[in-house]
Amino acid sequence: MNLDAEWIYRRVAPRLLARTGGFVGAADAAFRTRFITLLRRVLEGIETHYGPSSVAARSWSTAGMVLCAVAALGLVLVLVY
């Protein structure tokens, strides 16, 4: 009887764990690769829209800023009344 119980944890368990570990490792590697790719795309998009060479980072003229302020105040006036 001792030999039968011993066979399970000496032969079957290591093989089962090796197969399961290989599957989990492959799934983990695939997930990490896709996550890193997605993260890089998001960071590139942020750099494009808000980086040092984006439209938001450029200096605006005083006339352009006054025009934006007047447009914003006009929109608020229309929405409130």
Sequence and secondary structure as in RCSB ss.txt:
>XXXX:A:sequence
MNLDAEWIYRRVAPRLLARTGGFVGAADAAFRTRFITLLRRVLEGIETHYGPSSVAARSWSTAGMVLCAVAALGL
VLVLVY
>XXXX:A:secstr
 HHHHHHIIIIIHHHHHHHHHHHHHHHHHHHHHHHHHHHHHHHHHHHHHHSTTSGGGS   HHHHHHHHHHHHHH
HHHHH 
